[in-house]
């Protein structure tokens, strides 16, 4: 069927401030009005998506169609969530967010396509063949996504590195939540759609091969309706059981995207009714599907997950496979038969009797945490906890990871040499959730199923929000592990936020194997601002574990300014050493740094209101082996706390003239240390070569050497360097570029009020200006003077204020950022600075400096970090090994700090 000429329809706010007006190209011609108050409607809580329910009833709407393409221009607000295909059945509606032209951004070859299948019996070959058939080999880069691990898949999708995402799904509509089975885990389709749309993926194909297309389209359409209003992503919903020609339609979409065309090229082929471009279908969710879900409850999803995790070959009874292994069967034909109930009961009994989680004495065990309903029905990790529900919290050790998703890779326990059975005490502590008991036994047998430590929930909070629960695993009197559970209570979490997350607060090196999870934090120090003041969580399960500090934020800020003053002077000593071609080791030049680090450490741990933090340091920090991952987790209300954590010094400091500081005393040298603000990003791996790096460079002698050092990576097609340029004191490339990595290699200045006396300021400014006139080879990466924090690079200067103004939206691809410039990690007592800005705008990880650094040191360290990232290391491991290597010969290597997600990667 051929379509008539396309028509443009604009949905614009009315002049009255309430509602919207629908107009065609001619501004004078109105098609209708819509009484929809965007200030009153939460897109997550709309009771209806039908625009006609909001007074859209003008008869002129009939002039739109049928058999036309409607280019519907929608504002970036909740009205975009409505079911706009109801404008006229039979039309192809192409949604465009924002003003005309915002969607049709050119995609340059090669077209980056991520392909995934959640179906064990039908891998992603079909989608791949479609891509290869309709695109030239040099025009496409295919990446196979891992369907067995939802956290990894989510990180990959949120990385925003794809132009097209093609997902072949096992979709099912589960009461009020359309779900997808991924690697044995039931995942909300809303979460999948949001993960795709978060980073402006241009186009996505949700492809379900279920035979009953009515059943299939229902969850797909419901998932599409949850597309975030700010997204520029377009979805093609493709139902299974399609007639011939559907594959050609999908292929035409690929080909049209490759030619920088719009979706109109695929419209005729899509008119067969089995596909929908973001709501061009007029079908309703099938009633038979809703009826089927009354029988297929949460337990099916949990049992299906267990089967796929423990029995990947599905070598169990046929009726179990029929009832549970195939969600499309489970939610389709089987559950609509008269004998459904009996068949399902038989399947469940067989699973329970034959599929206990067995373990041998030699098997590794993973800590697992999950909430349950009575009777062993698990609460899915993507589900909210509701006060009306009866719940239990379970903790156990299992042969495979599972339960609530963890922030990092799961670390297995080391097989114990102690005689079995092993008896542990598990304790629970929470300020938000009340349990009927605070301790429970956990017995671990050499073989057989694992036992659970069970904590019945007595009461959840009344108010909607987040609740925090800590679990402590004890053997005798020793702490083996501590776990922090963060759950949504009485409210659906916003897009991009998990309903339940698990974090390893502490894992004993004697009990857990970090070789299999090197990025997993051995210890997380939680810092919060509470009614009693700044506090640190002390991992003491049998008492109130939050320990108040005796210092205020202002005290720490004043102490941090002392650090910065010392670093300014240290940088000039380093400049003189480099000018004279002499060494600059920490033993010779680190005395003042060690003394200040010791003083700051004492303020935090030794001078607290009680002595409990001294014990915390002795019991949890001191025993950590060198190289252990140590995370400083800052709560939302204390992100402005200014502490140079990597420069803390917890060994006796040098006092006499002949004393020397030791590298191992600095936390930044001894530990793989990361500072994680409240805004945490998932560290997805790009896995797509070449990695696109935005280069914010300043022309300099060392810049040429930097380009030469990176050239082998460019020649090997690992790295693509894309220059960034300041234009009119703004950096537009930062907001518009699709960068995996951004390197600032330039001058920088961080404004810190009242840092120096007028005499000191004049003296340092003279030194900076003298260094800046060394056109042959200036050594320091500093800017001579400024009224605001700024960056000086190719094209001129841009202040922190203008940088923030230009980043109204999040960075497009959640990049890793290297800030190789003076004082980039510094931020004021108000929490403003380069690092906080980039993290709030979506960067996964940022490396900055606590003070001035040298061009040569920055070049060498950045080159090594990039090389390690391209080799597949996490940013945490790449940074730790690089800093440790350079700190042995150069004291300024210690001033670098990593913020964000230590497990962020560029290459899988």
N, C-alpha and C positions, 0 to 999 in steps of 0.2 A: 504494500500500500504506500503510495507516494503522499508526502505531506504538502499542504498548501504553504504559502509564504509564511515565514516566521513573524511573530508579533512580539514587541517588547512591552512588558507590563512593569510599572514601577510602583512599589509599595512605599509610600512616604508618610512621615508624621504629618498630621493635619496642623493647620495654623492655630487651632484652638489649644494645642498642647495635649489634647486627649484624643486617642484614636489615630486612624490612618486613612489615607486616601489612595485609591488605586487609579492610576492614570496610564494612558498609552504614551507613545512618543510625543504626541501633541499634548502639551501641558494643559491646554484648555479642555481637553476631552476626558471626563471622569468616567470610570467604569463602576465605581462603587465606593462605599466607605466601610470602615471596620471599627467597631467600638471596643478596642482592645487597649487597656491601660498598661503600658510596659512597666510602669513603676509599681504596679500591684501584682504582677504575675511573675512568679518564680518558674523558670522553664522546667524545673524538676517536679513541680507540683501542679501542673496544669491538669484540670479535671477533664478537659476535652481538647482535642487537636483540630476540631472541625471549625474552619473559619466562619461558616455560616451560623454557628452558635454565637458569634460575636456581632451579629447584625449585618453580615455580608449578604445582601439580598437585592441589590440593584439589578433590574432586568437587563441593563446594557451588558452585563457579563456574558450574555448569550452570544454576543458578537465575536467572542474569542475563538470559537471553534464550531465544530470539531475538526479533527485531522490537521492540526496546526502544531508547529513548535512554538512554545511560549517561553521566551527568555524572561524569567521573573527576577527582577532586581530587588533584593531584600536588604533591609538595614541589619547591622550587627547587634540585634537585641532580641528579646524573647519571642517576638512575633515571627521570627524566622523558623521557629519550631513547629508552627502549625502545618496542617496537612493540606498544603497548597495545591495538590493535584486535583482536589475537588473543584477547582475553578471550572473544569469541564472534562468529563471522562472522554477518553479517546485521544487526548492531546499528549504530546511529549513535553513535559515541563522541565526546563533546565533552570535550576536555582543558581543564582549568582549573588554572593554576599557583597555588601558594600556598594560602591559606585560601579558603573560599567567599566569593564576592563580589569577589575581586580583579580578575577579568577584566571583569565586567559594569559597567564604569565608564560613566556616561552620556556620550553624545556629543551635544553641543548643536548645533542647526542654526546655520549650514549645515554639512552633512556634507562634509568635505574629501576629495576623491577624486583620486588621481593615476592617470592612464591612460597606458600605454605599449604600443607594439607593436614587436617586433623584426623584423617581417616586412615587407619592402618591398612585396610584392604585396597585402597586406591591412593597411592602416593601422588605427588604433585606433578606427575608426568603430563597429564592432560593440559594443565595450564601452561606448562613450559612449552609443550608442542604448539599451543596456540601462539605464544609469543614468538617462537622461532619461525613459525610458518608465515607470519605477517610482517616480520621485521627483518631487515638485513642483519647478518651476524655482527657486523661492526656497529650496529645501531642500538644494541641492547646489552646491558650487564645484568645477568641473572644472579640472584642470591637465594639459596635455599634456607628458609627460616626453620628454626628448631621448634617443632610442635610438641615436644615432650616436656617442656619446662615453661610454664606460663610466666614466671618472673623474668626469665631471660627473653622470652618472646615479647613481653610488654616493653622491656627496655629497648629491644631492637625496634619495635614499632614507634616508640616515643622518640627514638633518635632522629627521626625525620629525614633519613638519608635516602628515601625512596621517592621516585616520581609516581610510581604505581605500586600498589600493594594488592596482590591477588590471593585471597584466602579461600580455600576449599574447605567448607565447614561442615561439621555435624551439628546442625542447629536444632534447638527444640524450645518450645514455649512452655515454661514452667510456671504456671499460675501467673504471678505478677512480674516474673523476671525471665525474659528470653535468655537462654543459656547456650553455651558452646562447650563441647567436651574437648579439652586440650590436654593431651598427655595423661589422661585419667583424672583430670581435675575439672570440675564444672566451673566455668567462668562466665560471668555476666556478659552478654553481648554488648550491653552498654559500655562496659569497660573496654571491650575490644575495639568498638567504634571510636571511643574517645582516645584510645592509645594511638590509633591511626591518625586521627584528626588533630591531635595536640600540636604536632610539629609541621602542620601545613603540607602534609602529603597531598599531592595534587589530585590524585584519583585513586579510588579503591574499588575492587570488585569483591563483593561478598557472594560466594558461589556455593549453593547447597544442592547436592545431587540426589536429594530424596525424591522418590518416585511420585509422591503425592505433592504436587507443586502448591496446592492450597495450604497444606500443612507447613510446607517449607517457607513460603513467602511470609507467613504470619510473624515468626520471630525475626526474620530479616527486616521486615518493614518496621517492626517495633524498635529494633536496634537502630535503624536509620533515623527514626524520629528523635533519638537521643543525641544526635550529632550536636556538638557544642555550637552555640550561636555565633561565636567568633571565628569559627573554622571556615577556611576557604576550600575544604575538601569536598569533592563530589563523589557520590557513591553510585555504583551500578549494582543493583540487586538482581541476581540471576538464580532462578529456581530450577531444580532438576526436572527430569522428564520432559525436556524441551524438544520441540520439533526440530527438524533439520533446518539449518540456517542460523541457529542461535550462536554456534561457535563462530560462524562468519561475522556475526554482529559484534561479538566480543573482540574478534581479530580486527575488525574495522576501527573499534575504539582505540586499540593499541596503535594501529597504523595512523589514525588521525592525530593522536597525541604526538607521535613521532614527527609528523609533518607540521606540528604547531597549529593544528586545526582545532576547531571546537567539536563538541559532541554531536553536532548536527549530522556528521557523516554516518553515524550509526543509527540515526533515528528511524529510517525506513525499516531496517532489519529488526529493530526492537519493537515494532508495532504488533508483533505476533502475540503479545500479551504475557509472555513468560518472564519478561524482565521489567525493571523499573529504574529509571534514572531518578533517584532520590524522591520517590513518591509520585511517579507518573502512573502508577497502577491504581485502579479504583476498587481493588478487592479488599474485603474485610477479613480479619483473622477468623479462621475456621472454628466453628463452635465445637466440632468433634474433637479438635485438639484441646480445647479448654476442658472438655469432659474427660479426656484421656489423662490429663495431668492430675485429676483428683486421685487416681490410683498411683501414678508415678511421682512419688514425693521425694524428699531429700535423700531418703535412704538409697534409692536407686543410684543416684549420682555418687554417693559415697561408696557403695559397693562396686560400681563400675570403676571408680578410681582405684579401689583396692585390687581389683582383678588385674587391671592394666599395669599396676605398679609391681605386684607380686608374681603375676603369671602372664608375662607378656605374650606368650604363645597361646594363651586362652585354652589350655589343655584341660578343661573341666567339662562337666556334663553339657550335653547339647542344649538342654532347656535353659541352662544358665546363660549360655552364649546368646540364645535367641531372645531371652528376656532382658538381658542387661548389657551385653557387649555392644550391641548396635543401637545407639539412641534413636536413629530414624525408625527402626523397627519397634523399639520400646515405646516410642511416642506415636506410632502410626498404627499399622494393621493389628499388631498383637493385642494392644490394650483396648481395641475396639471389639474384639471377639467376646463371645459370651463366657468363655472359659478363662478369660484374662486373669481374674482374681486368683483362681486355683493354680494356674501356671506360674504366676508371680510368687505365690507363697512357696511353692515347691522350689523355685529357683533360689529364694532367699534362704530356705532351710539348708539347701545343698551348699550354698556359699559358706554359711556359718559353720557347717560341720566339716567341710573339706578345706577351708581356706583360712585357717588361723595363721597368724603371722609367726611362723616358725623361725628359729634362729639356732645356729650352732655356736659352740663356745668360741670358735675362731672368727665369727662374724663381727664386723664393726657395728656399732649402734649409734644412731643419730637421736638427739633430743627432739621430741615432738610435743607440741602444745596444741590443744584444740578444745573448743567449747562443744558440749553435747546437750541434746535434749534427753529426757529420760528414755530408757530403753535402747540406748546405744546409737541414736540418730545424730550424726554429726552436724554441727552448724557449719555451713560452707564458709571458707575464708573471705568470700566476697559479700557476706551477709552481715547486716547490722544486728546488734543485740537489742531486744525489746524488753521493757520492764515487765510486760504481761507474761513473758515466757518463763517456764521453769528450766533452769540451766545448771550445768555442771562444768567445771574446768578440769580437764584431764592433762596429765603430764606423764610421759613414758619414754623409754629408749627403744628405738625400732631399727630394723635392719635396712630400711630405706627412709629417706627424708619424706616428710609429709606434714599435715596439719597446717597451722597458720604460716603464711609465707614469711620468710626471714628477709631482712634487709641485705644480707650478704650470703655468700656460699655456705651451705651447712658444713660444719666441721664434725667428722665422726669421732667417736670415742676410741681410745686405744684399748685393745683387748686386754683385760686385766689379768695380771699374774696372781691375783689373790684368789683364794678358793671360793668357788660358787657354792650356794647362792650369795649374791652381794646385796646387802641391805642398806638402803639409803633413806634418809629423812628428807622430805620435800616440804618446804615452808612457803606460805603465800602471804603477801603484804600488799595492801592497797588503801589509798585514801578515798577511793571512789566506789569500789565494789565491796560489799560485805559478804563474807563467807561464813558458813556454819561452823567451820573449823579452820585453824591456821596452820595445821601440819597434817601430813599423811605419809604412811610408809610406802616405799617402792622397793620391791624385791626383783632382782635381775637373776634369772636362771641361766645356767650354761646352755641349755637347749630348751626349745618349746616357746610358746607365746610369751610376750612380755606383759608384765602386770602394769596397771595404771595407778598413779596417785590421783585420787579423785577429791575435788573440792566443790561440794554443792554450794550454789550461789543463794545466799539468803535475800539479798536486795541489790538491785541496780539503782543508779541515780535516777531521780525523777526528771531532771532537766535533760534536754537533748544536748549532745556534745561528745567529747572524747573521754574515755576512762583509761587509767593506767593501772596495770597489775604487775607486780614483781614476783617471780618464783625463784626460790633458792634450793639448790640441790646439795645436800650435805652427806659426807661419809665420816662417821664418827663425829668429830667436832670441826673437821676441815671443810671449807667451802670448795665444792667441786665445780659448780657452775651457777650462774645467775642469769635470768632471762627477763626482759621487759616486754610486756604485751600491751599494745596500744589498740583500742577498739572503739568503733563508733557505737554510741548508745542512743536509742530512741530517735534516730535521724539518719537519713540516707546521706552518706558522705558526698561532698561535691566532686565534680568530675576531676579525675587525676589523683584522687586521694583514696587509698585503700581502706576498706572497712575494718580490716584487722591486719596488724603487722607484728612481727616478732623480731626482737633485737637481742643479740648476745651481749649481755652486760659484763660477763666475766666467764672465762673458760680456763680451767687449770691446765697448765702445760703437761702435768703429770697424767692427766686423764683424757686429753683430747689431742688429736693429730692435726696440726696446722699445715703439714706438708701438702695435704689434699685440698686445703682451703687457705692459701697463704694470705689472702686479703681479709680474712675474717678477723675482726677485732678481738684480741685476747682480753682487753679491758676497755670499757667505756666509762669515762668519768662524766657524769651528768651534772651540769651546772644550771641552777635555777634561781630566780629572784622570788622569794617567798615572803610572807608577812614578817618573818623574823629577820629578813635580810638575805643577802647572797648566801647560797648554800650549795654544798656538794653532797651527792648521794654516796653514802659510805658502805653499802653492801653489808649491812649488819642486820640480819633477818629477825633477830629476837628483840630488837629495840627500835625506837623511832630512827630510821636510817638517814634522814636528812640532817646534815650537820651545818649549823650556821657559821659563817665566817665573821671575824671581828672587823673586817675592812668593808668600806663602801665602794661603790663604783668610782666615786671621785678619788678615793685613796688609790685605787688601782690605776686610774688615769694619770694621776700625778706621778706614780712610780713608773708608769710606762713612758712618760715624757722624759724621765731620767734615762731610761733605756735609749730613747731616740737621740737624745743629746750625745750619749756615749757612742752611738753608732755613727753619728755624723763625724765625730772626731776620729773614730776607728777607720772610717772610709778614707779620710785624708791621710792617715798613716799608710793605708793600703795603696793609695795613689802614689805616695812618695816611694814606697817599696817597689812598685811596678816601674816607676820612672827610673829608679836606680838599679832595677833588675836584681832585687834581693827577695828572699823568701818572706812569706807573711803567714806564719803558723799560729795556731791558737796558743801553743805553749809560750811563744814569745810575745804575743800581743793580746791575749785573751784574759788578762788578769781582771781588768775593770768589768768586762762582760760577765765573767764568772761571779764576781762579787755582787753585781746587780741581779744576776739570775738567782743566786742564793738568797738574796734579800726578798725577791719576789716570791720565791718558793716558800720561804718562812712565813710571809704574810698569808699565804693560802693554806698551808698545812700545819705549821707549828704554832701560829698565833691565833688559831681559831678559838671560838668561845669554849669549847671542850677539847680534851686530848684525843678524841675519837679519830680525828683525821690523821694524827700521828700514827695510830695503829693501822688505819686504812692504808697509809703509805707503806708501812712496814710489812703488812700482810699481803697486799695486793699489787703494789707497784714495784717494790724492790725485788721480789722473786721473779719478775718477768725476764725471760732470757733476752739477750740482745737481739734486736731485729723484730721483736714482737710488735704487732699492730696495736697501737694505742690511739683511741678516739676521744676527743673532747667534744661532747654533745651539749650545745648551748640551747636552752629553751628559748621560746619566742620572745619572752620579756627580758632577756638578758643578752641579746646578741650584740649589744653595744659595749659589753665588758671587754676592756682592752688589756689583754694579757699576751705577751709574746711567748706562747706555750713552748715552742721549740727551744727557747733560750733559758727555760727554767733549769737551775743547777742544784741537784740534790745530793752532792758530795761536799765534804769540807772544802771551803773556798781557799784560794791562795791569800795569805796574809802578809808574810814577811817578803823581803826583797827576793830571796832565793826560791820562794814557792812558785809553782807554776800550775796553771789550770790544766785539767785533763779533759780531753774530748768526751770521754764516756760520761762525765758528769752532766752534760747537756742532754735534755730529753730529745731534742731534735736529731742528735747523733745516735743515741742509744736505741731509740724506738722508731718504728715506722709510724710517725705521728701525723694525725689528720685532725683538723678542727672542722666540725660539722655543725653549721648553723641550723636553725629550725627548718629553713626551707631546704629540704634534702631532695636531690635529684637522683633518679635511677641511672646508674652508670652503664648505659647500653653501649655495646660495641658496634662500631661502624661496619667492619668486615667488608667494606667496599673500597677497593683500591682503584685509582689513587685517592688518598685522603685529601680533602680540599682544605688548605690552610690559608686563612686570611693573614696577610703580612702587614702589620701596622709598624712600619720601619721608618727610621730617620736616616737620611743619607749620612754615612760616616765611614771612616776607613774600615772599622770592624764589620760594618754591614756587608761590605763586599766579601770579607772573609766568611761571614755567616752564609751568604748565598753560595759561595764555593763549597762550604762544608755540607750544605744540604743538596747540592747538585746531584751526587750519586743516587740519592733517594728519588729525585725527580727522574733521572735517567732510567731507574729501575721501575718506573711507573708506580711507585709507592706513594708519591707525594705530588700534589699539584699546588703550586704557590700562586695565590691570587692577590696582587697588591691592593692595599686599601689607601684611601687618600682623604685628607681633610679638605672640605669644601665650605668656604664661608664660615669657618670656625665651628663646623659640625662634621660628624663622621657618619654620613648616610649609609655607607657600605655595611656598617655594623648591624643596622636594622634590616637590610635587604639581602645580605649575602647568605648563601647556604654553606656555611663553614662547619667542618667537623672540628677544626682546631683553629685558634686565633693566637698569633704571637705578637705581642707588643714589644718591640725592640727599639726603644726610643728614650727621649728625656721624659722625666716625670717629676711631679711635685705634689706632695700632700700637705695641705694647710693644717697646721696644728697650732691653735691659738696659744700665745704666751709661752712659747717653747724656749726662746732665748732672750737674754737681755739685749737692749739696743746695741751695746758694744759687741756682743758675740754675733749678733745678726750682721752687723757691718763687716766684721772680720771674715765670717763665712761667705758672705756675698762677694767680697773681694776675691776670695779663693775660687769660688765658682766661676766668676767672670774671667779670672786669669786662666782657668782650665778651659773655659769655652772658647777662648781666643787661640788655643792650640790647634789650629786648623789641621796640622799634619796628623795629630793624634791626641785629642782630648781623652782623658781616662775615665772621668766620673760620668755616670748617667744621671745628671741633675739638670734642673732648669734654674736659671739665675735668680729669678724673683717672680712672684705672682701673688695676686690677691685671693685667688681661688685655687683649689686643687686642679691640676691640669695635666694634659699630655701634649708633648711637642713632637710631631712626626712629619712625614711627608705631606706637604700642603699647608702646614701651619700648626697652630695650637687649637685645642678644644678643651674647654673646662669641664669639670665634673658635672656642673649644673647643665651645660648644653648636652653633654653625653647622656645624662638621665632624660632630658627632654626628648632627645632623638630616639630613645628606646621606650616608646610608649607601650609597645607590645613586647612579648617575650622574644628572645633570640630564636631564630627560626629552627635551628637544628641542635639546640642544647649542647653547644660546643665545650671542649676543654680549652681553657684560656691560660696562656703563659704571660704574666705581667713582668717582663724583664725591664724594669725601670725603677727609679729611685722611690723608695717608701711606698710602694703600691699596696702593701698589706696593711698599712696604717689606716686607722679610721678614728674619727673624733668621738667625743663622749656622746654625741647625738646619734652615733651609729652610721654616719655617712662616710663613704669612701669607695674606692674602685672595686674592691673585693665584694663588699655587701651589695653594691649595685648589680654587678654581673650575676651573682648568685640569685638575687631576687628576680632577675630578668631571664632566668632559665639556664644558666651555665651549669654543667654537671660538676665541674671541678675548676678551681682557680689556684694558680701558684703565684704568690706575690712576695715582695721583700719587705722586711721590717725597717729598712733604712737604705741609704745610698749603696749602690753596687758598682762594679767596674764593667766596662764594655767587654773586655776579654773574658772575664769570668762568666758573665751572662751568656755570651756567645757559646762558650765551651759547654756550660751546663745545659742550655737549651738544646743544643745539637745532640747531646747524649740522651736527654729525656725524650726527644722526638724519635731518635733511633730506637730506643727501647719500646716506645709506644707502637711504632710500626712493626716491631718484632712480636707484638701481641701481649706485652706486659700491661698490667693495670697502671693507672697513673700513680697510685700509692707506691707500688713496688718500684716503678721506674724512677720516681722522685727520691724515694728513700735510698736506693742504691747509688744514684748519682750524687746526692748530697753527701752521703757518707764517704764516697770516694774522693770528692773534691775537698771536703772539710779537713782531710788529713794534711793537705798542703796549703789550704787557703782558709783563713778564719772567716771570711765573709760568706762562705758557703752556708754557714749556720743561720744566716738571717733570712733564708728562704722558708716559706711556710705553705703547706697545702691546705686548702679549704674545700669543703664539699664532699663528694663521694669518692673515697679512696679506690673503689672498684671500677671507676669509669675507665673504659677502654676505647681505643680507636679501631683496633683490628682484633677480630675473634681468633 
